Amino acid sequence: MIEKRGIRQAYSTGPYNKFNDEEQWIRISQGCPNHCPFCYEPPELEWFGVPEIVRNDVHIMDMNLLSQPEGPQTIRNLRAIRVNGQVVRYTLVCGIDYRFLTDKIANDLKISRFYNVRVAWDWTYDDQFKIANAVRKLKNAGYTNKDIQIFMLCNWEIPFSECVKKLNLCKYWGVQVMDCYFDGQTSPDIDPIGWTPFQIKTFRHEVRKHNQFANFGIDPELKPQTQEMID
């Protein structure tokens, strides 16, 4: 069993509202009821409310907005907001919890202009049917393969070999993958905890290549042959 390292501050630390000339970052709730052993999010659900929206591109940082009683209605309410007479686009920074995703919520996300939708697949390959069902709901709502990403927890208790199987299934679905490393680590400073350094490096490479194929349909790093070479 991998244990959390040391004492860390919780992921969410109250309401948040920052913006630059183009984007706004907000947190309107915190807490998650799932009690996942790898997560530092507090289990108590708190609701802060939506601050004034002042940009047309808004990133919502909440860890599990759909688990909040106010979450689904808030998603519907956001569609009416305009800034400088123009519509606002939203994205959920954290992965959607498939346990709270319904067909109606998927449709509301699409109508309210949520883009780059992400589904969290933190656990085992056996959850493939649940994740596939969440992807189906999003596609039925009008999202395309390029609109959907799968958050995948790496370097934890789920073995490298099992995450490779999950990645292969995402290749079949045609959706992108975001590899997230245990304990909030980011490249290039990823300490091997559940995986070896070679496994971490290999998986990061495979995810990067997979996303290139998903986005472009070809390998953009491969230089095209000249006509003389083809002939």
C-alpha positions, 0 to 999 in steps of 0.5 A, a space after each residue: 500500500 502506497 501512503 501519502 507522503 508527509 503532511 500536505 495542504 489540501 487541494 482546495 483551500 476556499 473560494 478562488 477568483 483570479 483573472 488576467 486579460 484573457 482568462 478567469 480561474 474560479 473555485 466555487 466549491 470544495 470537497 469530494 465524498 469519495 474518500 479516495 486514498 490518493 486524494 488530499 481533497 477534504 471530504 466535507 462539501 462546501 459551496 462558495 457560489 459563483 463570483 462575477 464572471 468578467 472573462 469569456 474563457 473561465 476555468 472552474 477549479 472545483 475537484 468534484 463540482 457534480 457531487 455538489 447539490 448545487 452543481 447541476 443547476 449552476 451548470 445550467 445557470 452559467 449558460 446565460 452569462 455574457 461578458 461584453 455582449 459575448 458568450 462565455 466558454 467554460 472548462 472543468 479543470 479536474 476530471 468529471 466523476 462518472 458516478 455523477 454524470 447523467 445524460 441530462 448533465 452531459 447535455 447541460 455541459 454542452 449547451 452551457 459551452 463547456 469544452 475540453 471535457 475530462 473524465 477521471 479514470 483513476 482506478 482499474 481497467 475493470 472500470 472500462 464499462 463505466 468510463 465507456 458509458 460516460 464517454 457515450 453520454 458525452 458523445 450523445 450530447 454532441 461532443 466529438 472524440 477531440 473534445 473528450 479527454 481521460 484523466 489517468 492517475 499514474 505512478 500510484 497503486 494501479 500498475 504500469 501494465 494496467 495503465 497501458 491497457 487503459 491507454 490502449 482502450 482510449 486509442 480504440 475510443 479515439 479520445 485523448 489522455 491526460 496522464 496525472 502523477 500521484 502526489 501532484 507531481 509534474 514533469 520533469 520532477 516526478 519521483 518514482 513511487 509506484 512505478 519505475 523511472 523507465 515506466 514513467 518515461 515510457 508512459 509519458 512518451 506513449 501518451 504524448 504520441 497517442 494524443 498526437 495521433 488523436 489530434 492530427 490523425 498522423 504522426 506530426 513528428 515524422 517528416 514527409 517524404 519528398 516526391 523523389 523518395 516516394 517515386 
